[in-house]
Amino acid sequence: LIVSSLSIEWPPTLLYPFKALAWAWASSSPETLNIECLLSKDAALPIAAQKVLFYLVLPIAMLLVLLLLDSLAMVLVSVVQGRFSRKERGAIAISLRNKIVPTILVVLFFFFPSICRTTFSMFACTEIDHDVEPPYEATAVGKFWVLDINQHCMRGYHRVLALGLGIPLLIVFCVLLPIGIMLLTVLNKHRLAEPHYKQHYGFLYRSYRRGCCW
């Protein structure tokens, strides 16, 4: 959905996997598989915690898949052209090393809304019952985690998950990552028109007017 709505010239090795993933993962798609069907109820971690970890690990898995596909494509091209020498292998390694940071930024850019939504969901609690007067009795007084309505907010494993994982993710993705992207653009504003820089980082500013992106 993001890929199709933004006027960004994505590399083909990223465009098609992202389009397929966007179609499969769209919440509005009736064909979307409920992720809870893939999780084990017999595991040590509760389903809600597994679900959170799955959505957080997904970008890392996608990044590894993209790098693997890119390296395989370069190796196949070299083999077909009959020039898979030691020098060519060195060139492939250098090319992959140059693509790591841009690919990481593209994956983070694509999954950023999902990561933030998952991170904020760790702190989302709701109140179910209020104290009532006899003869009535409230059985669920207090706040409960919205992803596991049986789990009291900030108690048990939810407290460990929210404080041990949620707060670091808030700092990294909601504070440090935007600041890092801003610094990357501002400190390299004199290179924004360079073909090499535009090829690797152009998706960060290509949609903005020249002179205003930073």
Buried (B, 14 or more C-beta within 10 A) or exposed (E): BBBEEBEBEBBEBBBEBBBEBBBEBEEEEEEEEEBEEEBEEEEEBBBBBBBBBBBBEBBEEBBEEBBEBBBEEBBEEBEEEEEBEEEBEEBBEEEBEEBEEBBBBBBBBBBBEBBBEBBEBBBEBEEEEEEEEEEEEEEEBBBBBBBBEEBBBBEEBBBEBBEEBBEEBBEEBBEEBEEEBEEBBEEBEEEBEEEEBBBBBBBBBBEEEEEEBB
